Amino acid sequence: MSSTPPPSPSEQEPRSLQFEDWLTVIVMAALALITFANVLVRYFTNSSFAWTEEISVFLMIALALIAGSAAVARDQHIRIEYFAEGGSALRSKRLSMLGAATVAVLFGVIAVLSVRVVWDDYRFGETSPGIGVPQWWYSIWLPVFSALITLRAVGLFIRRSRSKVDDSEAARPQEPQA
């Protein structure tokens, strides 16, 4: 059991996270409706909508990026809990800040580099393989969501850097959580 006190209201998740939560609900509902409509059409006509697979794959990728943004903002991204939660509170704080900075740099680079991909898709008139719409309609969301994740990681870094660590907590090692 951890002796870490519950986070103060300033350390809890940001109020603006409702954006990601609502986007998640909308994307999941769209996925369910598209899939259900395709199942019904396939059952009654022995054929299916050709566009459903392409749209579903896009929505699943968007869902992963949206959920990644929410996970970063809530400080629930992937990490090794033994190292992240073990040791002193100061060490945990510093590792959390390092993780947030690393995520911000990674997704910042992805956002910048993927703008070139979108530009190339637009400039060369690439179309999607399934239904033939412009490919940039899909690829534009990678830099957008990557920038969102970058902003969430910067926000987490700032929240963690402002959080106070008691001197007694900083000096005393904590038990790692099981």
Buried (B, 14 or more C-beta within 10 A) or exposed (E): EEEEEEEEEEEEBBEEBEBBEEBBEEBEEBBEEBBEEBEEBEEEEEEBEEBBBBBBEBBEBBBEBBBBBBBBBBBEBEEEEEEBBBBBBBBBBBBBBEBBBEBBEBBBEBBEEBBEBBEEBBEEEBBBEBEEEBBBBBBBBBBBBBBBBBBBBBBBBEBBEEBEBEEEBBEEEBEEEE
